[in-house]
């Protein structure tokens, strides 16, 4: 079941990235202070999804969410694929030294 959810998430973000409003959506915080990038990392997003979101909103890798976690923290906490973590580290290497809420 989890693989199916990740596949749907990937399909949604990659196909949506071609829409003119996607950069605006990629930079919009939800009611909990999460970017779509934080949410995607919480759902074990693939590297393709993370790259797509970072292409639309490059500053997302260094932006903490409402509780102070960076996307790299979300990815680690929810055991995202290694490739996803590598993409996040390549975009914001300093994130590996930033303390999260825990």
C-alpha positions as CSV (number, residue, x, y, z in Angstrom):
1,X,0.0,0.0,0.0
2,X,2.8,2.5,0.9
3,X,4.4,2.0,-2.5
4,X,1.1,2.8,-4.2
5,X,0.8,6.0,-2.3
6,X,4.4,7.0,-3.1
7,X,3.8,6.3,-6.8
8,X,0.6,8.4,-6.8
9,X,2.5,11.2,-5.0
10,X,5.3,11.1,-7.6
11,X,2.9,11.1,-10.5
12,X,1.0,14.0,-9.1
13,X,4.0,16.3,-8.4
14,X,5.9,15.5,-11.6
15,X,2.8,16.0,-13.8
16,X,1.7,19.1,-11.9
17,X,5.2,20.7,-12.3
18,X,4.3,21.6,-15.9
19,X,1.5,24.0,-14.8
20,X,2.3,27.7,-14.6
21,X,1.0,27.9,-11.0
22,X,3.3,25.1,-9.7
23,X,6.1,27.4,-8.5
24,X,3.6,29.4,-6.4
25,X,2.1,26.2,-5.0
26,X,5.5,24.7,-4.2
27,X,6.3,27.8,-2.1
28,X,3.0,27.9,-0.2
29,X,2.9,26.9,3.4
30,X,0.0,24.9,4.7
31,X,-1.8,25.5,8.0
32,X,0.9,23.6,9.9
33,X,3.7,25.6,8.4
34,X,4.8,22.9,6.0
35,X,5.9,23.4,2.4
36,X,4.8,20.7,-0.1
37,X,8.5,19.7,0.2
38,X,8.2,19.0,3.9
39,X,5.0,17.0,3.3
40,X,6.5,15.0,0.5
41,X,9.6,14.1,2.6
42,X,7.2,13.0,5.3
43,X,5.6,10.6,2.8
44,X,9.0,9.1,1.8
45,X,9.1,11.0,-1.5
46,X,11.3,9.8,-4.3
47,X,14.3,11.8,-5.5
48,X,12.2,12.8,-8.6
49,X,9.5,14.4,-6.5
50,X,12.1,16.3,-4.3
51,X,14.0,17.5,-7.4
52,X,10.8,18.7,-9.0
53,X,9.7,20.6,-5.9
54,X,13.2,22.1,-5.5
55,X,13.3,23.2,-9.1
56,X,10.0,25.0,-8.6
57,X,11.1,26.5,-5.2
58,X,14.9,26.3,-4.7
59,X,14.8,27.9,-1.3
60,X,12.6,25.1,0.1
61,X,15.6,22.9,1.1
62,X,16.7,25.5,3.7
63,X,13.3,26.6,5.0
64,X,12.2,25.2,8.4
65,X,8.6,24.2,8.9
66,X,6.3,25.4,11.7
67,X,8.1,23.3,14.3
68,X,11.6,24.1,13.1
69,X,12.3,21.0,11.0
70,X,14.1,21.3,7.6
71,X,13.0,19.0,4.8
72,X,16.1,16.9,5.5
73,X,14.8,16.3,9.0
74,X,11.5,15.2,7.7
75,X,13.1,12.9,5.3
76,X,15.3,11.3,8.0
77,X,12.5,11.1,10.5
78,X,10.2,9.3,8.0
79,X,12.9,7.2,6.4
80,X,12.9,8.6,2.9
81,X,14.9,6.8,0.3
82,X,18.7,7.5,0.4
83,X,18.5,9.2,-3.0
84,X,16.0,11.7,-1.6
85,X,18.3,12.5,1.3
86,X,21.2,12.9,-1.2
87,X,19.2,15.4,-3.3
88,X,18.4,17.5,-0.2
89,X,22.0,17.4,1.0
90,X,23.3,18.5,-2.4
91,X,20.9,21.5,-2.3
92,X,21.5,22.5,1.3
93,X,24.5,20.7,2.8
94,X,24.4,22.9,5.9
95,X,21.1,21.2,6.8
96,X,23.0,18.2,8.0
97,X,24.4,20.3,10.9
98,X,21.2,22.1,11.9
99,X,19.4,20.9,15.0
100,X,15.8,20.0,14.6
101,X,13.1,20.1,17.3
102,X,14.2,16.8,18.7
